[in-house]
């Protein structure tokens, strides 16, 4: 017969093939436990007898203690897979001397005392042991009333309700005693020596699937005692159990080492990525040095980028460079931005100072960095269409009309860089007619000022006739300006930091329109706006490709991982020698 054991070398070989999968180590841990409870981790030895001997001793102890087995015998279709040599199938209620949960002391939390018997709750129970930082106590009288659920050394504690359902710990041999709440079940074996094997069995995917599948109740679901007692248990001879536990400990220690090594590699990658991006935004960096750093970063980042969060950081860096004039070179032939603003202001009655805070005369308390030559510092108000104003839309959408109506963008529809039309609601035309000031014509920028903050997008001409809800502001951009540049500006870390520091309100924070109008912005010449948008578009496309590659690679790695684990869990086939 083929060798059924799973060695350290085989685990390392498997890890090498799937090491870059995001959840490789957790998968391997579950895989080791699954192998263990299926008899595939160590070889069977006929000299070790049969697990039926264990069950005979368990029955004898239960008879002596007067404990009746309520779980029916397992047989036929209830057997999940053929038992390995020497193994038998039983049920948890058959192998256990005691199962069942504790209770809530009369008076609830008011029954807790400053000292006495530790009262273990689900937040104290973890797979790797008890966590007693926030343990509470019950007095001796309360503990005596709950003596049926006194915890003893070697007991298993299993969380049977809520989000931590399935977590299980083994009580240490030297434990001095405790009691448990109704959210924690005690599993006390009737076969001494099986505690460690049963602990790894309960943590295995095989057992956990039963725990989750047998839950009852809505909301805070739970595992009833009668269903817990019926869970099938694959039981090996005691000596093999001990060998299985030792092998699991060995392989879990190796997983710990692999996890530490992986974390070290990720830390190095993170530092390299952070350093590469930080060099691009260093103050007073000259153009030639910047170009050298940018070239290095763009060549290196695809290899260093392994997580979506890193791509998000890259996108933010690109936008940060764009609004600081570091993404494309300046051209002395470009018309200065101050002249562009003068033309916009020519048809406006606004009194705000145009071109205030030119980068050559900047006040660092108002304008945080120097603009390149040809740029100016201005405010949002000065880049608006002279005939329109920033405004928010419909205050109350009301019931959606059964027919007709005006599509209205809410904050959930305005995403960073695009508008999601999948869930757009409509409002009655009579309501919308009161908000003609925010009717969309195409070319405006919409920005969330309440609710789901961070959404900024350009309105396409296809959305002409739409309107917006109260949480969304319409920013009508002057026709002389490249509107997509304004979108990138408002998505940049510089602009977002200003929004964050100017939010008002307590429970429901929002951005006041007056503050939005007066936010200082760096403003480039028109020709440079176009070059910046083209460059950002190209780099964002690169980010999209990196993101797609990560998704494809992650999917491929997950498929490979599942295939390899499935193959390893297939029944071992016999080979016939010629």
C-alpha positions in Angstrom: 0.0 0.0 0.0 1.2 3.5 -0.6 2.7 5.4 2.3 -0.1 7.2 4.0 2.1 9.4 6.2 2.5 13.1 5.6 6.1 14.2 6.3 7.7 17.6 7.0 9.3 17.4 3.6 5.9 16.9 1.9 4.5 19.8 3.8 7.4 22.0 2.7 7.0 20.8 -0.9 3.3 21.7 -0.8 4.0 25.1 0.7 6.5 25.9 -2.0 3.8 25.5 -4.6 1.2 27.6 -2.8 3.3 29.9 -0.6 2.1 33.1 -2.3 -1.6 32.3 -1.8 -3.0 34.8 0.7 -4.4 32.2 3.0 -1.8 29.5 2.4 -0.8 29.0 6.1 -4.4 28.8 7.5 -5.2 26.4 4.7 -2.2 24.2 5.6 -3.1 24.2 9.2 -6.7 23.0 8.4 -5.2 20.5 5.9 -2.9 19.0 8.6 -5.9 18.6 11.0 -8.0 17.1 8.2 -5.3 14.6 7.4 -5.0 13.7 11.1 -8.6 12.8 11.6 -8.8 10.8 8.4 -5.8 8.5 9.3 -3.5 10.0 6.7 -1.0 11.7 8.9 0.8 8.6 10.4 0.8 5.0 9.4 -1.5 2.5 11.1 0.2 -0.3 13.2 -1.7 -3.5 13.8 0.3 -4.1 17.0 -1.6 -1.1 18.5 -4.9 -3.0 18.5 -8.3 -1.5 17.8 -10.1 1.6 19.0 -12.9 -0.8 20.1 -10.8 -1.5 23.2 -11.1 2.2 24.1 -14.8 2.1 23.7 -15.1 -0.9 26.1 -13.2 1.1 28.7 -15.3 4.2 28.1 -18.5 2.1 28.5 -17.2 0.6 31.7 -16.4 4.1 33.2 -19.8 5.4 32.2 -21.5 2.4 33.8 -19.6 3.0 37.0 -20.5 6.7 37.0 -24.2 5.9 36.2 -24.0 7.9 32.9 -26.4 6.8 30.2 -25.6 7.2 26.5 -28.4 9.0 24.7 -26.7 9.0 21.3 -27.8 6.2 19.0 -25.1 3.9 17.5 -23.5 5.1 14.2 -23.9 2.8 11.2 -24.7 2.6 7.5 -25.2 5.9 5.7 -24.2 7.9 8.9 -20.5 6.9 8.4 -18.8 9.8 6.6 -15.9 7.7 5.2 -14.4 4.2 5.6 -12.4 4.0 8.9 -8.7 3.3 8.6 -7.3 0.0 9.9 -7.9 -0.3 13.7 -10.2 2.8 13.8 -13.9 2.8 14.6 -16.8 5.3 14.2 -18.7 6.4 17.3 -20.6 9.5 18.3 -19.5 12.3 20.6 -22.2 11.5 23.1 -21.0 7.9 23.2 -17.3 8.6 23.9 -18.0 11.4 26.3 -18.6 11.1 30.0 -20.3 14.5 30.1 -21.4 17.1 27.5 -23.4 20.2 28.0 -23.2 23.9 28.7 -23.3 26.0 31.8 -25.9 28.6 32.7 -26.3 32.2 33.7 -26.2 32.9 37.4 -29.3 34.4 38.9 -29.0 38.1 38.6 -26.8 38.0 35.5 -23.7 40.3 35.8 -24.7 41.4 39.2 -23.9 37.9 40.4 -20.2 38.4 39.6 -17.9 38.8 42.5 -14.4 40.2 43.0 -13.0 36.8 43.8 -14.1 33.2 44.1 -14.4 30.6 41.2 -13.4 31.8 37.7 -16.5 31.9 35.5 -15.5 31.2 31.9 -17.4 32.8 29.0 -17.0 32.4 25.3 -14.5 35.3 25.1 -12.2 33.3 27.4 -12.1 30.2 25.1 -9.6 30.1 22.2 -8.2 27.2 20.3 -4.7 27.8 21.7 -5.8 28.1 25.3 -7.7 30.2 27.8 -7.4 33.9 27.9 -8.2 35.2 31.3 -7.4 38.9 31.1 -11.1 39.8 31.5 -12.2 36.7 33.4 -15.0 37.2 36.0 -15.7 35.3 39.2 -18.7 33.8 41.0 -18.9 33.2 44.7 -18.8 29.8 46.3 -22.5 29.6 46.9 -23.3 30.3 43.2 -20.6 27.8 42.1 -22.1 25.1 44.4 -25.5 25.7 42.7 -23.8 25.2 39.3 -21.6 22.3 40.4 -22.8 20.1 37.5 -20.7 22.3 35.2 -17.6 22.6 37.3 -14.6 22.5 35.0 -11.9 19.9 35.6 -8.4 19.4 34.3 -8.3 17.9 30.8 -11.9 18.9 30.0 -12.5 20.4 26.5 -14.5 23.7 26.4 -16.4 24.4 23.2 -18.1 27.6 22.3 -21.6 26.7 21.1 -23.2 30.1 20.3 -22.5 33.3 18.4 -19.6 34.4 16.2 -17.0 32.4 18.1 -19.0 29.1 17.8 -16.6 26.2 17.3 -13.6 27.6 19.2 -12.3 24.9 21.5 -9.6 24.7 24.2 -8.2 21.9 26.3 -8.1 22.6 30.1 -4.5 22.2 31.4 -3.6 19.3 33.7 -2.7 21.7 36.5 -5.9 23.8 36.3 -7.4 24.6 39.7 -11.1 24.8 38.6 -13.7 27.0 37.1 -17.3 27.1 35.9 -18.8 28.0 32.5 -21.6 30.1 31.1 -24.5 28.9 28.9 -22.4 29.8 25.8 -19.7 27.3 26.6 -20.1 23.5 26.6 -17.9 21.0 28.5 -16.8 17.8 26.8 -15.4 15.3 29.2 -14.1 12.1 27.7 -15.0 8.7 29.1 -11.7 7.4 27.7 -8.8 8.9 29.6 -5.8 9.8 27.3 -8.0 10.8 24.4 -8.2 14.5 25.4 -5.5 15.8 23.1 -6.7 13.9 20.0 -10.3 15.0 20.7 -9.1 18.6 20.9 -7.5 18.5 17.5 -10.5 16.6 16.1 -12.9 19.4 17.3 -10.6 22.0 15.6 -10.5 20.1 12.3 -12.6 21.1 9.3 -14.4 17.8 9.5 -15.8 18.5 13.0 -16.3 22.3 12.4 -18.5 21.6 9.4 -20.8 19.6 11.7 -20.8 22.4 14.4 -21.8 25.0 11.8 -24.3 22.7 10.1 -26.1 21.7 13.3 -26.8 25.2 14.5 -30.3 26.2 15.4 -32.0 29.5 16.0 -31.8 32.9 14.3 -29.3 35.7 15.1 -27.1 34.3 17.8 -27.4 30.6 16.6 -26.4 27.8 18.9 -25.4 24.1 18.9 -28.0 22.1 21.0 -26.7 19.3 23.3 -28.7 16.6 21.5 -27.2 17.6 18.1 -23.7 17.9 19.5 -23.9 14.4 21.0 -24.8 13.0 17.6 -21.7 14.3 15.8 -19.7 11.3 14.3 -16.3 10.7 15.7 -13.5 8.9 13.8 -11.6 7.2 16.7 -8.1 5.6 16.3 -6.4 3.3 18.9 -4.9 5.3 21.8 -1.3 4.7 20.8 -2.0 6.0 17.3 -3.8 9.0 18.8 -0.6 9.9 20.7 1.5 9.6 17.5 -1.1 11.7 15.6 -0.9 14.5 18.3 2.9 14.5 18.2 2.9 14.7 14.4 0.3 17.6 14.4 2.4 19.5 17.0 5.5 19.0 14.8 3.8 20.2 11.6 2.0 23.1 13.4 5.4 24.3 14.7 6.7 24.2 11.1 3.6 26.2 10.0 4.5 28.8 12.7 8.0 29.1 11.2 6.7 29.4 7.7 4.3 32.1 8.9 7.1 34.0 10.6 9.2 33.8 7.4 6.3 35.0 5.3 5.6 37.9 7.6 9.3 38.8 7.4 9.1 38.8 3.6 5.9 40.9 3.6 7.5 43.4 5.9 10.5 43.8 3.6 8.2 44.2 0.6 6.1 46.7 2.5 9.2 48.8 3.5 10.5 48.7 -0.1 7.1 49.8 -1.5 6.7 52.5 1.2 10.2 53.8 0.7 9.9 53.9 -3.1 6.6 55.9 -2.9 7.9 58.2 -0.2 10.9 59.1 -2.3 8.6 60.4 -5.0 6.9 62.9 -2.7 10.0 64.0 -0.9 10.1 67.9 -0.5 12.3 69.9 -2.7 13.1 67.0 -5.0 14.5 68.1 -8.3 13.0 67.1 -11.7 15.9 64.8 -12.7 16.0 63.0 -9.4 12.3 62.6 -9.4 12.2 61.1 -12.9 14.9 58.6 -11.7 12.9 57.7 -8.6 9.7 57.4 -10.6 11.2 55.1 -13.2 12.6 52.8 -10.5 9.2 52.8 -8.6 7.2 52.0 -11.7 9.6 49.2 -12.7 9.8 47.7 -9.2 6.3 48.0 -7.9 4.7 45.3 -10.0 7.1 42.7 -8.4 6.7 44.2 -4.9 2.9 44.5 -5.1 1.2 41.4 -3.7 -1.9 42.9 -1.9 -4.8 45.1 -3.0 -4.0 47.6 -0.2 -0.6 48.3 -1.9 -2.3 49.1 -5.1 -4.6 51.6 -3.3 -1.4 53.2 -1.9 0.0 53.4 -5.4 -3.1 55.1 -6.7 -3.0 57.7 -3.9 0.7 58.4 -4.6 -0.1 58.9 -8.3 -2.8 61.4 -7.4 -0.6 63.1 -4.9 2.1 63.6 -7.5 -0.4 64.9 -10.0 -1.7 67.7 -7.8 1.8 68.8 -6.8 3.0 69.1 -10.4 5.4 66.2 -10.2 3.8 63.8 -12.6 4.5 65.6 -15.9 7.1 68.2 -16.8 6.1 71.9 -17.0 6.3 73.6 -20.4 7.3 77.3 -20.4 5.2 77.7 -23.5 2.0 76.9 -21.6 -0.3 79.8 -20.8 -0.1 80.5 -17.0 -3.0 79.3 -14.9 -3.5 82.9 -13.7 -4.6 83.9 -17.2 -7.0 81.0 -17.4 -8.6 82.1 -14.2 -8.9 85.7 -15.4 -10.9 84.5 -18.4 -13.2 82.5 -16.2 -13.7 85.4 -13.9 -14.5 87.8 -16.7 -18.1 86.6 -16.9 -18.5 86.2 -13.1 -19.9 88.5 -10.5 -18.0 86.7 -7.7 -15.8 88.9 -5.4 -13.3 86.3 -4.2 -9.8 87.2 -5.0 -8.6 85.4 -8.2 -5.2 83.8 -8.1 -4.8 84.5 -4.4 -1.7 83.0 -2.9 0.4 82.6 -6.0 3.0 79.9 -5.3 5.7 82.6 -5.5 4.1 84.4 -2.6 2.6 81.6 -0.7 1.6 81.7 3.0 2.6 78.2 4.4 -0.2 78.4 6.9 -2.8 78.5 4.1 -1.0 76.8 1.2 0.9 73.7 2.3 3.4 73.4 -0.6 4.9 75.4 -3.4 3.3 75.1 -6.8 5.4 74.7 -9.9 6.0 77.7 -12.2 2.9 78.6 -14.2 0.5 77.2 -11.4 -1.4 79.2 -8.9 -3.1 78.6 -5.6 -6.8 79.4 -5.8 -10.1 78.2 -4.2 -12.8 75.9 -5.5 -15.2 78.8 -6.0 -12.9 80.3 -8.7 -13.0 77.3 -11.0 -16.8 77.1 -11.2 -19.1 77.8 -14.2 -19.8 81.6 -13.8 -23.5 80.9 -14.3 -23.9 78.2 -11.7 -23.2 77.5 -8.1 -22.3 74.5 -5.9 -25.4 73.1 -4.4 -26.9 69.9 -3.0 -30.0 68.2 -4.1 -33.3 66.7 -3.1 -33.7 66.7 0.7 -36.4 63.9 0.9 -36.7 61.4 -2.0 -40.1 60.2 -0.9 -41.7 57.0 -2.2 -40.4 55.9 -5.6 -43.0 56.5 -8.4 -44.4 53.3 -10.0 -43.7 54.9 -13.4 -41.8 57.9 -14.7 -39.8 59.9 -12.2 -36.3 61.5 -12.3 -33.2 59.3 -11.6 -31.5 60.8 -8.6 -27.9 60.0 -7.5 -27.4 59.2 -3.8 -24.1 59.0 -1.9 -24.1 55.2 -2.4 -24.2 55.8 -6.2 -21.2 58.1 -6.3 -18.0 56.1 -6.0 -14.3 57.2 -6.1 -13.9 57.9 -9.8 -17.2 56.6 -11.2 -21.0 56.6 -10.9 -22.7 53.3 -10.1 -26.1 53.2 -11.8 -27.1 49.7 -10.6 -29.1 51.0 -7.6 -30.3 54.5 -8.7 -33.6 55.5 -7.4 -36.1 57.9 -8.9 -38.1 60.8 -7.4 -41.4 62.2 -8.5 -41.2 65.0 -11.1 -43.0 67.4 -8.8 -40.4 67.0 -6.1 -37.5 67.2 -8.5 -38.9 70.4 -10.0 -38.0 72.2 -6.8 -34.4 71.4 -7.3 -33.6 72.6 -10.8 -30.4 74.1 -9.6 -28.9 70.6 -9.2 -30.2 69.1 -12.4 -27.3 67.5 -14.3 -26.4 68.4 -17.9 -23.1 66.5 -18.2 -19.6 67.8 -17.4 -20.2 68.5 -13.7 -18.3 66.9 -10.9 -20.4 65.3 -8.1 -18.9 64.8 -4.7 -20.4 63.2 -1.6 -20.6 65.7 1.3 -22.4 63.4 3.8 -22.9 59.7 4.2 -20.5 57.6 2.1 -17.7 60.2 2.0 -14.9 59.9 -0.5 -17.1 59.5 -3.6 -16.1 61.9 -6.5 -17.0 61.4 -10.1 -17.4 63.2 -13.4 -21.0 63.3 -14.8 -21.2 62.1 -18.4 -23.6 63.5 -21.0 -25.5 60.3 -20.8 -26.8 61.3 -17.4 -28.3 64.6 -18.6 -31.6 65.1 -16.8 -30.5 63.3 -13.6 -30.6 65.0 -10.3 -28.8 64.4 -6.9 -29.9 63.8 -3.3 -29.0 65.9 -0.3 -25.8 64.0 0.5 -24.4 64.8 -3.0 -23.1 68.2 -4.1 -23.0 69.3 -7.7 -19.8 71.2 -8.6 -20.4 72.8 -12.0 -16.9 73.2 -13.5 -16.1 76.1 -15.8 -16.1 75.1 -19.5 -12.5 76.3 -19.9 -11.2 73.7 -17.4 -10.5 69.9 -17.9 -13.2 68.5 -15.6 -11.4 65.1 -15.1 -8.4 67.0 -13.6 -10.8 68.4 -11.0 -12.0 64.8 -10.2 -8.4 63.6 -9.8 -7.7 66.7 -7.6 -10.7 66.0 -5.4 -9.7 62.3 -5.1 -6.1 63.2 -4.1 -4.9 62.7 -0.5 -4.3 66.5 -0.3 -7.9 67.3 -1.0 -9.3 64.4 1.1 -7.2 65.5 4.1 -8.8 69.0 3.8 -12.2 67.5 3.7 -11.5 65.3 6.8 -10.3 68.2 8.8 -13.3 70.3 7.9 -16.2 67.9 8.5 -18.9 69.2 10.8 -21.5 67.4 12.9 -21.4 64.8 15.7 -23.4 61.7 14.8 -23.7 62.4 11.0 -20.7 64.4 9.9 -20.8 66.3 6.6 -19.0 69.0 4.6 -20.4 72.5 4.6 -20.8 73.9 1.1 -19.2 77.2 2.2 -16.1 75.4 3.3 -16.1 73.4 0.1 -16.2 76.6 -2.0 -13.3 78.1 -0.1 -11.0 75.1 0.0 -7.6 76.1 -1.4 -6.5 74.1 -4.5 -3.3 74.0 -6.6 -4.2 74.9 -10.2 -2.1 74.2 -13.3 -2.2 75.7 -16.8 -4.9 74.2 -19.2 -2.4 72.4 -21.4 -0.7 70.8 -18.4 -4.2 69.8 -17.0 -4.6 67.7 -20.2 -1.2 66.2 -19.9 -1.8 65.3 -16.2 -5.1 63.7 -17.0 -3.6 61.6 -19.8 -0.7 60.5 -17.5 -3.0 59.7 -14.6 -5.3 57.7 -16.9 -2.3 55.7 -18.2 -1.0 55.0 -14.7 -4.5 54.1 -13.3 -4.8 51.7 -16.2 -1.5 50.1 -15.1 -3.0 49.9 -11.5 -6.1 48.2 -13.0 -3.8 45.7 -14.7 -1.9 45.0 -11.5 -5.2 44.6 -9.6 -6.5 42.3 -12.3 -3.3 40.3 -12.3 -3.5 40.0 -8.5 -7.0 38.7 -8.7 -6.1 36.2 -11.5 -3.0 35.0 -9.6 -5.0 34.8 -6.3 -7.7 32.8 -8.0 -5.2 30.5 -9.7 -3.3 30.0 -6.4 -6.6 29.2 -4.6 -7.6 26.7 -7.3 -4.1 25.1 -7.1 -4.3 25.0 -3.4 -7.8 23.4 -3.4 -6.7 20.8 -6.1 -3.5 19.9 -4.2 -5.4 19.5 -0.9 -8.2 17.5 -2.6 -5.7 15.2 -4.1 -4.0 14.6 -0.8 -7.3 13.9 0.9 -8.4 11.3 -1.7 -8.4 7.7 -0.5 -5.0 6.1 -0.8 -5.0 3.8 -3.8 -3.4 0.4 -3.7 -0.6 -0.3 -6.1 0.1 -3.8 -7.6 3.7 -4.7 -8.3 4.3 -6.5 -11.5 
